[in-house]
Amino acid sequence: MLIRPAADGDRNAIWNVIEPIIRAGETYTLPRNMDKTAAIEYWLYEAHEVFVAEENGDIVGTYFLQAISKAAVGTLQTAAT
């Protein structure tokens, strides 16, 4: 398995991975009826560093990293004290 940065040509494969997750509504707080265009725009948002998992030439997973917000840091600090 190869983990690599997502490329523009991965859009359809990313959608194939994230659509059932969005539709289930159990992992992300996204609208369950979110359409492909909106979902891909969200996933590939410029502040997200997006990766895909590729196996035998097929994309089988995806994830993104993003910086934590200052508000979240404050919440975490408050919770830790």
C-alpha positions as CSV (number, residue, x, y, z in Angstrom):
1,M,0.0,0.0,0.0
2,L,1.2,3.5,-0.9
3,I,0.2,6.6,1.0
4,R,0.7,9.7,-1.1
5,P,-0.5,13.2,-1.5
6,A,-3.8,13.5,-3.4
7,A,-3.6,14.6,-7.0
8,D,-6.2,16.5,-9.0
9,G,-6.9,13.3,-11.0
10,D,-8.0,11.5,-7.7
11,R,-11.3,13.4,-7.4
12,N,-13.6,10.7,-8.6
13,A,-11.8,8.0,-6.5
14,I,-11.9,10.2,-3.4
15,W,-15.6,10.6,-3.9
16,N,-16.1,6.9,-4.2
17,V,-14.4,6.5,-0.8
18,I,-16.1,9.4,1.1
19,E,-19.6,9.2,-0.4
20,P,-20.7,6.2,1.7
21,I,-19.2,7.7,4.8
22,I,-21.0,11.0,4.3
23,R,-24.3,9.2,3.5
24,A,-24.0,7.2,6.8
25,G,-23.7,10.4,8.8
26,E,-21.7,8.7,11.6
27,T,-18.2,10.1,11.1
28,Y,-18.3,13.7,9.9
29,T,-20.8,16.4,10.7
30,L,-21.6,17.0,7.1
31,P,-25.0,16.9,5.5
32,R,-25.9,13.4,4.5
33,N,-27.2,14.6,1.2
34,M,-24.1,16.6,0.3
35,D,-23.5,16.4,-3.4
36,K,-20.3,15.3,-5.1
37,T,-19.1,18.8,-6.0
38,A,-19.6,20.2,-2.5
39,A,-18.0,17.2,-0.9
40,I,-14.9,17.3,-3.1
41,E,-14.6,21.1,-2.5
42,Y,-14.8,20.5,1.2
43,W,-12.3,17.5,1.2
44,L,-9.8,19.3,-1.0
45,Y,-10.1,22.6,0.7
46,E,-6.9,24.6,0.5
47,A,-6.3,24.4,4.2
48,H,-6.4,20.6,4.2
49,E,-3.4,18.5,3.4
50,V,-5.1,15.6,1.6
51,F,-3.6,12.1,1.2
52,V,-4.8,8.9,-0.5
53,A,-4.1,5.2,0.2
54,E,-3.4,3.4,-3.1
55,E,-3.3,-0.3,-3.5
56,N,-2.6,-2.0,-6.8
57,G,-3.3,1.3,-8.6
58,D,-6.7,1.7,-6.8
59,I,-7.5,4.4,-4.2
60,V,-8.8,2.6,-1.2
61,G,-8.8,5.4,1.4
62,T,-8.2,9.0,2.0
63,Y,-7.7,11.4,4.8
64,F,-6.7,15.0,5.4
65,L,-4.7,16.9,8.0
66,Q,-5.5,20.4,9.1
67,A,-4.1,22.9,11.6
68,I,-6.0,23.0,14.8
69,S,-7.8,26.3,15.4
70,K,-6.9,28.7,18.2
71,A,-10.4,28.3,19.6
72,A,-10.0,24.6,19.8
73,V,-6.6,25.0,21.5
74,G,-8.2,27.2,24.1
75,T,-11.0,24.6,24.7
76,L,-8.4,21.9,25.0
77,Q,-6.4,24.0,27.5
78,T,-9.5,24.7,29.6
79,A,-10.4,21.1,29.6
80,A,-7.0,20.1,30.7
81,T,-6.9,22.4,33.7
